[in-house]
Amino acid sequence: MKNMKSRLLTCICSTLFLLPFDLMAKHLDRDRIVANPIDLNYRFRPEKPSRREAADPVVVLYKDKYYMFASKSEGYWSSADLVKWNYIPCKSIPIIEDYAPMVIELGGELYYTAGCTRFFKTSDPEKDDWKEIKVNNKNRHDDITIFQDDDGKVYFYWGCHDKKPIQGVQVDPENGFKEIGEVKDLILHNSVKYGIESNGDRNEMNKDGYNEGATMTKYKGLYYLQYSTPGTQFITYADAVYVSENPLGPFTYMEDNPYSIKPGGFISGAGHGHTFQDKYGNYWHVSTMVIAVKNWFERRLGLFPVYFGDEGHMYCHTVFTDYPMQIPDRKVNFKKDDLSVGWNLLSYKKEVSASSFQPGYEAVNAVDENIKTWWASQSGRSGEWLQIDLGRTMQVEAVQVNISDQDFETLRRDAAPVYRYVLESSCDGKNWQMIGDRRKNDRDAVHELLVLDRSVSARYIRIKNMEDLNGGVFSLSGLRVFGTGKGKAPSAVTGFKVVRNANDRRRASFRWDSQGETTGYVIRWGTSPKVQNNAVMVYGDEAEYGFFNRDSRYYFTIQPFNENGKGKISKVISVE
């Protein structure tokens, strides 16, 4: 009996040792764990080249359900929990295929528009039964958003141009959204001063980007007018904010911009989004993420936690959101909790092998943490496989399967391939156990996060195609394995230096000493010595970005991470 208790205690202690610290203090609900990009049945565009797209999203909470609309999606999605999404095809809205949809609840009904020349409404969005209403507004407004203030007044905000401003006007919804008063210019282009508005993956093109995708949030009496910039094809696609005490301004640039940016990690981009509240009062930002390989408009959707700082600034957590995170079922303080479940990436640049590959699409592309590159087998036949050697036995908690649709030429949603495969684990590469069975899968799911019922000890992870594909090959932009390594977290970074460009203060370069045994680094920054809430994930030992304000003083930190955890955050560096 004594030995049995001893073995039981040893087992419990070993289990606790493997758990990340923050999980001991937070209930782990495996059914509520997700990772960006959002797992949806992204639609194939009806034009060449064949590729999937969804962008410019808006989410509204209506009758205790969330409804998400996105450009070029031929319908929309509903969800009870922000975790699982049900697709609703739509034919009763003839403009459902237009870019930049806008949806708002007014008077107990949902209203839909795109461009604001035509409006449709419904009281039951679960049915494809929207009715068109009369509109007394003949002006087309690209990338429109609609905002209803606490006093019931309704406003339009819009703009999508590299020269024209973001504009706004009050409207009368009882009179077909007829404009009331004058149209106001609210946000002018200013890329000379604000680097985030300059074109380029590193904002390096020194040219005004597109200011677009306006959306409005009111919080504690202040109006936060958000807009996206510089362009949907860039990894620096972001949302910035202007703030005012009045719905039509004047507005002031928020110095800690950009508000929503994600230029690093597996998938980049956090632009042209929409901020909303969930059932519990938590704020979220749903926005556009970037692939832009087969076409500029090859895009996905991401979901990010939002909070407001004591200084009145608006912040969006984006770093580590393409790692597993838990969607809460209660009010949460996002200022202190970024929703991470504490699982680490185990698969980055590990040894990988495959049944076959095409030149330029080698197996290593599946573990390089870049959705823009992928492994493609030579066929779509059953039996094609890819295998990762983690290097040693680790605790595996989840696997994200990101599929690339290589060689498919379909231009229709109803012809989208359904992938059927199995996931297997092994400690020795010889004896395998199944940890994920999708042989009977009937979902069009190309970014599925498979969270295991319980963690497994494994050194090898293998995915195997189990059914012949018609028209394409088995391909993966990322077979991403998450869990807990059994080594040490990296040491604190030394030699961290930040240098602003003497000829262009919007740009800054970053250097530091190589730490070894490090997967990557998180650089955080802000315009206050006490607040560094913007962040970018970096691989390698240097980086350069041009999304800073020309005239702002900045404060930076750096933190290393690896498969075993995160190292200490460095001391704050002040840069004039």
C-alpha positions, -999 to 999 in steps of 0.1 A, spaced: 0 0 0 29 23 9 46 16 -25 13 23 -43 9 57 -26 45 65 -35 40 56 -71 7 76 -72 25 106 -57 53 103 -82 28 102 -110 10 133 -98 42 152 -92 55 143 -127 22 155 -142 24 188 -124 60 192 -135 50 189 -171 22 215 -168 31 252 -176 28 273 -145 -2 294 -156 -23 262 -163 -22 253 -126 -40 286 -118 -65 284 -148 -91 258 -156 -82 241 -189 -112 234 -211 -99 215 -241 -132 221 -260 -126 259 -260 -90 259 -272 -84 275 -307 -55 290 -327 -54 315 -355 -62 315 -383 -98 308 -375 -108 273 -386 -134 280 -413 -145 266 -447 -128 294 -466 -143 298 -500 -125 292 -533 -127 323 -554 -146 319 -588 -116 332 -608 -80 322 -615 -56 315 -599 -74 290 -577 -72 301 -541 -93 306 -510 -102 339 -495 -121 356 -466 -113 391 -454 -127 424 -440 -147 406 -413 -174 419 -390 -189 401 -360 -222 410 -343 -238 394 -312 -275 389 -319 -300 369 -299 -272 352 -279 -253 341 -310 -223 355 -329 -227 361 -366 -195 367 -387 -195 381 -422 -165 384 -445 -158 395 -481 -163 371 -509 -177 343 -487 -210 335 -504 -226 334 -470 -217 339 -434 -211 320 -401 -228 316 -368 -214 305 -334 -226 301 -299 -192 304 -283 -166 319 -307 -151 284 -310 -171 264 -335 -186 282 -365 -215 270 -386 -216 282 -422 -249 296 -436 -250 299 -474 -269 330 -485 -287 337 -517 -313 363 -505 -287 390 -504 -276 396 -540 -246 417 -529 -233 391 -505 -202 387 -527 -193 424 -524 -162 435 -505 -163 448 -469 -197 438 -456 -212 457 -427 -238 443 -403 -254 460 -373 -284 455 -351 -309 483 -352 -343 482 -336 -341 445 -328 -332 435 -364 -300 428 -383 -291 451 -412 -266 442 -439 -249 464 -465 -218 466 -486 -213 500 -501 -245 514 -485 -265 518 -517 -285 487 -509 -296 474 -475 -312 441 -463 -326 431 -429 -338 401 -410 -349 390 -376 -337 354 -381 -302 352 -396 -302 314 -392 -325 314 -422 -316 326 -457 -345 351 -458 -332 386 -459 -355 414 -472 -343 445 -491 -354 478 -477 -357 513 -493 -326 534 -492 -325 572 -494 -288 573 -498 -274 570 -533 -237 577 -525 -216 546 -526 -193 544 -496 -165 518 -498 -155 500 -467 -184 514 -447 -191 509 -410 -222 518 -391 -222 530 -355 -252 537 -332 -244 559 -302 -259 557 -268 -284 584 -276 -297 564 -306 -281 585 -333 -266 566 -362 -234 574 -381 -217 561 -413 -178 560 -415 -160 550 -447 -130 553 -469 -107 531 -490 -80 551 -508 -44 561 -509 -52 598 -512 -88 604 -500 -96 606 -462 -116 585 -439 -150 603 -437 -181 603 -416 -217 616 -414 -248 612 -393 -277 593 -410 -314 587 -403 -322 550 -403 -359 557 -401 -356 575 -435 -336 550 -455 -303 561 -439 -306 596 -454 -276 618 -446 -280 645 -419 -257 674 -421 -223 676 -438 -198 649 -445 -167 653 -423 -131 645 -432 -119 626 -401 -86 609 -408 -61 623 -434 -31 604 -448 1 611 -430 27 584 -438 55 609 -435 48 611 -398 33 577 -391 54 548 -405 25 523 -403 8 541 -432 37 536 -455 35 507 -481 56 475 -478 61 444 -457 85 465 -437 68 498 -445 99 505 -466 83 518 -498 80 554 -486 46 558 -503 11 563 -489 -7 531 -483 -44 525 -485 -63 539 -455 -95 518 -453 -118 496 -433 -130 521 -407 -148 508 -376 -160 526 -344 -159 517 -307 -171 538 -278 -156 532 -244 -161 554 -213 -172 584 -232 -145 583 -258 -149 574 -295 -122 551 -310 -122 554 -348 -102 525 -362 -89 522 -397 -66 497 -416 -33 505 -434 -11 502 -455 -24 474 -478 -39 439 -475 -10 422 -493 16 433 -466 25 414 -434 24 448 -417 -14 451 -426 -26 467 -393 -54 487 -377 -46 521 -361 -69 544 -340 -78 580 -337 -97 592 -306 -123 619 -300 -149 630 -274 -174 634 -302 -186 609 -329 -176 632 -357 -145 645 -342 -121 663 -343 -100 631 -338 -65 628 -324 -40 601 -334 -34 575 -306 3 578 -300 7 541 -291 -5 530 -326 -8 507 -343 -36 492 -323 -37 458 -341 -6 445 -358 10 411 -363 40 412 -386 56 379 -373 47 343 -364 32 316 -385 7 338 -401 9 376 -402 -15 405 -406 -42 419 -384 -58 446 -405 -92 456 -417 -109 443 -386 -139 449 -364 -140 453 -326 -170 438 -308 -181 427 -273 -189 391 -264 -217 378 -241 -196 385 -210 -185 421 -219 -150 411 -232 -138 430 -262 -124 412 -293 -110 422 -326 -117 401 -357 -94 410 -386 -78 400 -419 -46 378 -419 -23 376 -449 -10 348 -472 -9 367 -505 12 341 -524 -12 328 -551 -28 362 -552 -27 395 -532 -62 387 -520 -54 352 -506 -64 359 -470 -77 344 -438 -93 356 -406 -80 360 -370 -95 367 -336 -77 387 -310 -84 398 -274 -87 436 -268 -85 458 -237 -83 495 -228 -53 508 -209 -55 532 -179 -41 560 -201 -71 557 -225 -52 537 -252 -68 507 -269 -47 475 -272 -50 443 -290 -31 410 -281 -18 394 -313 15 378 -304 12 340 -297 -24 340 -309 -14 315 -336 -5 293 -307 -33 275 -288 -54 299 -266 -86 293 -246 -118 312 -254 -133 323 -221 -168 316 -209 -168 345 -184 -155 380 -180 -118 381 -182 -92 408 -176 -74 408 -210 -49 433 -196 -35 405 -175 -45 374 -194 -37 370 -231 -56 336 -231 -25 315 -238 -28 279 -224 10 278 -220 17 252 -247 49 257 -266 57 250 -303 77 218 -305 80 214 -343 100 245 -354 128 235 -378 128 199 -366 140 170 -388 113 161 -412 108 134 -438 80 127 -463 67 101 -487 75 124 -517 78 161 -526 78 185 -555 108 207 -562 104 239 -544 79 224 -520 102 203 -498 92 188 -465 111 214 -444 85 240 -455 60 223 -432 80 232 -401 95 267 -409 66 287 -392 57 304 -424 23 300 -440 36 314 -473 57 283 -479 45 247 -480 53 210 -485 36 194 -515 37 157 -522 39 144 -557 3 130 -557 -30 132 -540 -31 94 -534 -39 78 -502 -7 69 -483 12 102 -489 27 111 -455 49 136 -436 68 129 -404 84 151 -378 112 140 -355 110 163 -324 145 152 -314 135 137 -281 104 126 -263 81 154 -254 45 159 -241 23 166 -271 -10 184 -264 -23 195 -299 -14 196 -336 -25 222 -361 -30 209 -396 -26 237 -422 -35 226 -457 -23 244 -489 -45 230 -517 -15 226 -540 -24 219 -577 -62 223 -572 -79 244 -599 -114 245 -585 -132 279 -587 -163 269 -567 -171 264 -530 -192 232 -537 -161 216 -553 -138 222 -524 -117 191 -514 -125 174 -481 -93 160 -466 -92 127 -448 -61 118 -428 -48 103 -396 -23 117 -371 0 93 -354 26 95 -326 56 73 -317 84 72 -292 107 51 -314 96 57 -350 85 21 -353 55 16 -330 27 41 -337 -5 51 -320 -33 71 -336 -39 105 -319 -62 120 -345 -86 102 -368 -101 122 -397 -108 92 -420 -146 100 -419 -141 138 -420 -168 157 -439 -158 192 -430 -140 216 -453 -113 224 -428 -78 236 -438 -66 251 -405 -79 227 -380 -63 226 -345 -67 190 -332 -65 192 -294 -58 158 -279 -81 144 -252 -50 141 -231 -14 147 -237 8 119 -251 45 113 -248 60 112 -283 92 119 -303 77 114 -337 45 129 -352 32 117 -386 3 127 -407 -9 103 -435 -34 110 -463 -61 83 -462 -82 90 -493 -73 99 -529 -78 135 -537 -94 145 -569 -76 173 -587 -47 182 -564 -20 168 -541 -16 164 -504 1 196 -491 8 214 -458 20 249 -450 24 239 -414 22 207 -394 25 225 -361 30 205 -329 23 220 -295 30 208 -260 57 209 -234 94 201 -239 115 186 -211 144 210 -212 151 245 -199 135 278 -210 161 301 -227 183 324 -207 176 361 -207 187 380 -238 220 399 -237 233 426 -260 199 439 -270 203 472 -290 178 494 -307 189 520 -333 166 544 -350 174 553 -386 191 587 -386 176 595 -420 141 581 -413 130 580 -377 100 559 -385 124 530 -389 143 511 -362 167 481 -363 172 456 -336 202 434 -327 210 410 -298 234 382 -289 224 348 -301 211 329 -271 213 293 -285 185 268 -277 160 295 -286 131 292 -310 125 329 -313 121 363 -296 92 387 -288 101 423 -291 76 446 -272 73 483 -274 53 513 -264 54 551 -259 54 548 -221 82 533 -199 54 515 -180 35 501 -210 50 480 -238 19 463 -252 27 462 -289 46 431 -299 62 412 -328 76 376 -329 110 374 -345 131 344 -357 168 350 -360 191 375 -342 181 408 -358 151 426 -373 141 460 -388 107 476 -390 94 509 -402 59 512 -385 69 537 -358 59 573 -353 85 598 -365 82 621 -334 75 596 -306 100 583 -280 98 545 -276 105 519 -249 114 484 -259 119 450 -243 128 416 -256 120 381 -244 132 347 -258 111 316 -260 116 279 -270 99 246 -268 103 246 -230 89 280 -222 97 317 -221 128 334 -208 129 365 -187 118 398 -202 148 422 -206 151 456 -189 133 484 -207 154 503 -233 145 539 -240 151 552 -275 147 589 -284 
